Structure formats: C-alpha cells, structure tokens
Amino acid sequence: MFALACAAGAALALADVETPLRMILTPLYLLAVPGVAAGGLLRDRDPLTAISVGVATSLLANVLLATAMLIFGAWSPRAGVVTIAVLGGFIYVLGLLYRGNGSLLAGQGGG
C-alpha cells in the first residue's frame, strides 16, 4: 500500500496532474525512496539506527538536490522526482551488490 502511494506520487508529479493528492503523495515519495533505500543497506543493524540513517539520508538527498537545482537555475519538479528515483535505484543496487546476492557476485574472488 505504501509503495503504491509512493508510485502514485511520482506518477502525479511526472504527469503534472494538479490534484490535492499530489501535495501529499509526491513529498511522501521524495522522502520515502532515499530513506527506504538507505535503510535497506542497514538491515542487519539496530532498527532504530536504520530508521535514523534512512531519515537523515532522505532529508540530506532532498535538501542537496533542491539547493543544487536552485543554484543552477534548473528548478523542475519532474527533474527532482527523476533524480530521486535514480538515486534510490542506485542505492538499492549498491545494497544488492554489497549483500553478496549469490547470482551477482558469483564470478568474483575465485582465488
């Protein structure tokens, strides 16, 4: 349900649909994606630590992105949503590689 709400927020922002739900779902997406991805890297740690790092990562990513977009005069909600999606996907793939999911790292370290 949560993932569906986040996906709906991203879709509403990308389609530039003016609806009151966009004001709720898009920030939910922007805050959840980096936080969940970073928290996923810390699954084996203390849950409070994973949540704290996820929230901090989410806020940091969004503030840095907004600041950079304003500094360079490239403010665009669509670009922000896409950038956060790419960042979240990168962190997710990094987590898969780090965890050593057998199929991804099978050819490495055969010494």
C-alpha positions in Angstrom: 0.0 0.0 0.0 2.8 2.4 0.9 4.8 1.6 -2.2 1.6 2.2 -4.3 1.1 5.6 -2.7 4.7 6.5 -3.4 4.4 5.3 -7.0 1.2 7.4 -7.4 3.0 10.4 -6.0 5.8 10.0 -8.6 3.3 9.5 -11.4 1.3 12.5 -10.5 4.4 14.7 -10.4 5.7 13.4 -13.7 2.4 13.8 -15.4 2.0 17.2 -13.9 -1.5 16.5 -12.7 -3.0 19.2 -10.5 -4.8 17.4 -7.7 -4.8 17.8 -3.9 -3.4 14.3 -3.6 -0.2 15.4 -5.4 0.5 17.7 -2.4 0.5 14.6 -0.1 1.8 11.8 -2.3 4.7 13.5 -4.0 6.5 14.6 -0.8 5.8 11.1 0.6 7.6 9.7 -2.5 10.5 12.1 -2.2 11.1 11.3 1.5 10.5 7.6 1.3 12.6 6.5 -1.6 16.1 7.5 -0.4 15.2 6.7 3.2 14.0 3.2 2.4 16.9 2.5 0.1 19.5 3.7 2.7 17.7 1.8 5.5 17.8 -1.3 3.4 21.6 -1.1 3.4 21.5 -1.4 7.2 19.0 -4.3 7.6 21.3 -6.2 9.9 21.8 -3.3 12.3 19.7 -2.0 15.1 16.3 -1.0 13.7 16.5 2.5 15.4 19.9 3.1 13.7 18.5 2.0 10.3 15.5 4.3 10.6 17.6 7.2 11.8 20.1 6.8 9.0 17.2 6.5 6.5 15.5 9.7 7.6 18.8 11.6 7.6 19.7 10.3 4.2 16.3 11.2 2.8 16.5 14.7 4.2 20.1 15.2 3.0 19.4 14.0 -0.5 16.3 16.2 -0.9 17.9 19.3 0.5 21.1 18.9 -1.5 19.0 18.3 -4.7 16.8 21.3 -4.1 19.8 23.5 -3.3 21.7 22.4 -6.4 18.6 22.9 -8.6 18.1 26.4 -7.3 21.8 27.4 -7.5 22.0 26.3 -11.2 18.6 27.8 -12.1 17.2 24.4 -13.1 14.2 24.1 -10.8 11.9 21.4 -12.1 9.6 19.1 -10.0 9.8 16.5 -12.7 13.6 16.5 -12.7 13.6 16.3 -8.9 11.4 13.2 -9.0 13.5 11.5 -11.6 16.8 12.4 -9.8 15.5 10.9 -6.5 14.3 7.8 -8.4 17.8 7.3 -9.9 19.5 7.9 -6.6 17.2 5.4 -4.8 17.7 2.9 -7.6 21.5 3.3 -7.3 21.4 2.8 -3.5 19.2 -0.2 -4.0 21.6 -1.8 -6.5 24.5 -0.9 -4.2 22.7 -2.8 -1.5 22.2 -5.9 -3.7 25.9 -5.9 -4.6 27.0 -5.3 -1.0 24.9 -8.1 0.4 26.6 -10.6 -1.9 23.5 -12.0 -3.5 25.0 -15.2 -4.9 24.0 -14.5 -8.6 25.6 -11.1 -8.6 28.9 -11.9 -7.1 29.4 -15.5 -8.3 32.2 -14.7 -10.7 34.3 -12.6 -8.2 37.1 -13.6 -5.9 37.7 -17.1 -7.3 41.2 -17.4 -5.9 
